[in-house]
Amino acid sequence: MFKNRKDAGEKLAKALEKYRTEYPIILAIPRGGVEVGLRVAAKLNADFSLIVARKMPFPDNPEAGFGAIAENGSMFILESAHYWLSGETIERIKQEQIAEIERRIKALRGGNPLPELAGRTVILIDDGIAMGSTMRAAIELCKNRKAGKIVVAVPVAGREVAEELNKKVDELVVLETPAYFRAVAQAYERWYDVSDEEVLDLLRESIRKKELKDQEFHELET
């Protein structure tokens, strides 16, 4: 059990300490993964950015999804999705999520492109994995961008999904895999949906701390 996302990020950072010397780039999936990812990036002194991927939800059950799409168009769709939904419905939901991805890139990343990933160790982070659709789409994006090594790191995940994802990446780091896993929220004492504004506050605070740290280092050098 984690107190909150800050606590989860600090614990996850300890499990990822061995990657410090590989100068990884931390890619967090917004919005819930941002605070977790920022904590890891700070502890490892690593580069940080947001990778935007969106679940494609069922029309009558938005909490469940039949797939996901990442910002470069990389997709994961359940094979059985076409039995439940028409091609027209799938395309409509896909376009809705593409629009939301574009909005988030503009709102949360200032419209900036993803950093160069080719040849780098990439650590993909979220606050937990339920079905794993968005993480699968993010993994495909990293593969398409020729990442040197792909690591998925999360505080909590279901056992079956963890086993499946482990086959798709160079390493999977999961701190907790509850026997009776229903939702990511069950692993946190304090859980809530994160807003755009909170993500922006977290990013601004991270930049401010880094600037202070760089300034202190410069003063020591001189």
C-alpha positions in Angstrom: 0.0 0.0 0.0 1.3 3.5 -0.9 0.4 6.7 0.9 0.0 8.6 -2.3 1.7 9.0 -5.7 4.7 10.8 -4.2 5.3 7.9 -1.9 4.9 5.4 -4.8 7.4 7.4 -6.9 10.1 7.5 -4.2 9.8 3.7 -3.6 9.8 3.0 -7.4 13.0 5.2 -7.7 14.8 2.9 -5.3 14.0 -0.1 -7.4 15.3 1.7 -10.5 18.6 2.9 -9.0 20.6 0.6 -11.2 19.6 2.5 -14.3 21.2 5.8 -13.1 24.4 5.1 -14.9 22.5 4.5 -18.2 21.3 8.1 -18.2 17.7 7.0 -19.0 14.9 9.2 -20.1 11.7 8.9 -17.9 8.5 9.0 -19.9 5.4 9.4 -17.7 1.9 8.7 -18.9 -0.4 11.6 -17.9 -2.1 12.4 -15.8 -1.7 9.9 -12.9 1.8 8.9 -13.9 3.3 12.4 -13.8 4.1 12.7 -10.1 5.4 9.2 -9.9 7.6 9.8 -12.9 8.9 13.1 -11.6 10.0 11.5 -8.3 11.9 8.9 -10.2 13.5 11.4 -12.6 14.6 13.5 -9.6 16.1 10.6 -7.7 18.0 9.3 -10.8 18.9 12.7 -12.1 17.3 11.6 -15.4 15.7 13.4 -18.3 11.9 13.6 -18.1 9.0 14.0 -20.5 5.4 13.1 -21.0 4.3 10.4 -23.4 0.7 10.7 -24.3 -1.4 7.6 -24.8 -5.2 7.2 -24.4 -7.4 4.3 -23.7 -10.2 3.7 -26.2 -13.3 3.2 -24.0 -16.4 1.2 -24.6 -19.3 3.6 -25.3 -21.5 2.1 -22.5 -18.7 1.6 -20.0 -16.0 4.3 -20.2 -14.0 2.7 -17.3 -13.3 -0.3 -19.5 -11.5 -0.2 -22.8 -11.0 -2.2 -25.9 -7.6 -0.8 -26.8 -5.5 2.3 -26.7 -3.6 4.7 -29.0 -0.4 6.6 -28.5 0.5 10.1 -29.8 2.4 8.7 -32.9 -0.6 6.6 -33.9 0.7 3.3 -32.4 -2.3 1.3 -31.4 -3.3 -1.7 -29.4 -6.7 -3.2 -30.0 -8.2 -6.3 -28.5 -8.8 -9.0 -31.1 -12.4 -9.4 -29.9 -13.2 -5.7 -30.2 -14.7 -6.2 -33.6 -17.2 -8.7 -32.2 -18.5 -6.1 -29.8 -18.3 -2.9 -31.8 -18.7 -1.9 -35.4 -15.8 -0.6 -37.4 -17.6 2.7 -37.6 -17.9 3.0 -33.8 -14.2 2.0 -33.3 -13.1 4.6 -35.8 -15.2 7.3 -34.1 -13.8 6.5 -30.7 -10.3 6.4 -32.1 -10.7 9.9 -33.6 -12.1 11.2 -30.3 -9.0 10.0 -28.5 -6.7 11.4 -31.1 -8.3 14.8 -30.5 -7.8 14.4 -26.8 -4.1 13.3 -27.3 -3.5 16.5 -29.4 -5.2 18.6 -26.7 -3.0 17.1 -24.0 0.2 17.5 -26.0 -0.6 21.2 -26.4 -1.9 21.7 -22.8 0.6 19.6 -20.9 3.7 19.5 -23.1 3.4 22.9 -24.6 3.0 21.4 -28.1 6.6 20.2 -28.0 7.6 16.9 -29.7 8.8 13.9 -27.7 12.6 13.9 -27.1 14.8 11.7 -29.3 14.5 8.1 -28.1 16.7 6.2 -30.5 19.4 4.2 -28.7 18.4 5.4 -25.3 17.2 3.6 -22.2 13.5 4.6 -21.8 11.7 4.0 -18.6 7.9 4.1 -19.0 6.0 5.1 -15.9 2.4 5.2 -14.8 0.8 5.1 -11.3 -0.3 1.6 -12.0 -1.5 -0.8 -14.6 -5.0 -2.2 -14.8 -5.8 -3.6 -18.3 -2.5 -2.3 -19.7 -3.8 -0.9 -23.0 -2.3 2.5 -22.7 1.1 1.0 -21.6 1.0 -1.4 -24.6 0.5 1.6 -27.0 3.3 3.5 -25.3 5.6 0.5 -25.7 4.9 0.3 -29.4 5.7 4.0 -29.8 9.1 3.5 -28.1 9.8 0.5 -30.3 8.9 2.5 -33.4 11.2 5.3 -32.2 14.1 2.7 -31.9 14.6 3.0 -28.2 17.7 1.1 -27.1 16.1 -0.4 -24.1 12.5 -0.3 -22.8 11.7 -0.6 -19.2 8.2 -0.4 -17.8 8.1 0.6 -14.1 4.9 1.0 -12.0 4.0 0.8 -8.4 1.2 -1.8 -8.9 -0.3 -4.1 -11.6 -2.4 -7.2 -11.9 -0.4 -10.4 -12.2 -1.7 -11.6 -15.5 -1.2 -8.2 -17.2 2.3 -8.0 -15.7 3.2 -11.4 -17.1 2.0 -10.3 -20.6 3.8 -7.0 -20.5 7.0 -8.6 -19.3 7.3 -10.4 -22.6 7.2 -7.1 -24.6 9.9 -5.1 -22.8 13.5 -5.5 -21.7 12.5 -5.3 -18.0 9.3 -4.9 -16.1 9.5 -3.4 -12.6 6.3 -3.7 -10.5 6.4 -3.2 -6.7 3.1 -4.8 -5.9 1.0 -7.4 -7.6 -2.0 -8.0 -5.4 -3.6 -11.4 -5.4 -7.1 -9.9 -5.7 -6.5 -6.9 -8.0 -9.5 -4.9 -9.1 -8.2 -1.3 -9.7 -5.1 0.7 -9.3 -6.8 2.8 -6.6 -6.8 0.0 -4.2 -3.0 0.2 -3.7 -3.2 3.8 -2.5 -4.4 5.3 0.8 -5.0 8.6 -1.0 -6.3 8.3 -4.5 -8.0 10.9 -6.8 -8.1 11.8 -10.4 -5.4 14.3 -11.3 -6.3 17.5 -13.2 -4.4 19.3 -16.0 -3.7 22.1 -13.6 -2.1 19.8 -11.1 0.1 18.3 -13.8 1.3 21.8 -14.8 1.9 22.7 -11.2 4.0 19.6 -10.7 6.0 20.3 -13.9 6.6 23.9 -12.9 7.8 22.9 -9.4 10.1 20.3 -11.0 11.7 22.9 -13.3 12.1 25.3 -10.3 13.8 22.7 -8.2 16.1 21.8 -11.1 17.1 25.4 -11.7 17.9 25.9 -8.0 20.0 22.7 -8.0 21.9 23.8 -11.1 22.4 27.3 -9.5 23.8 25.7 -6.3 26.1 23.5 -8.3 27.4 26.4 -10.4 28.1 28.4 -7.2 30.1 25.5 -5.8 32.1 25.3 -9.0 32.9 29.0 -8.9 
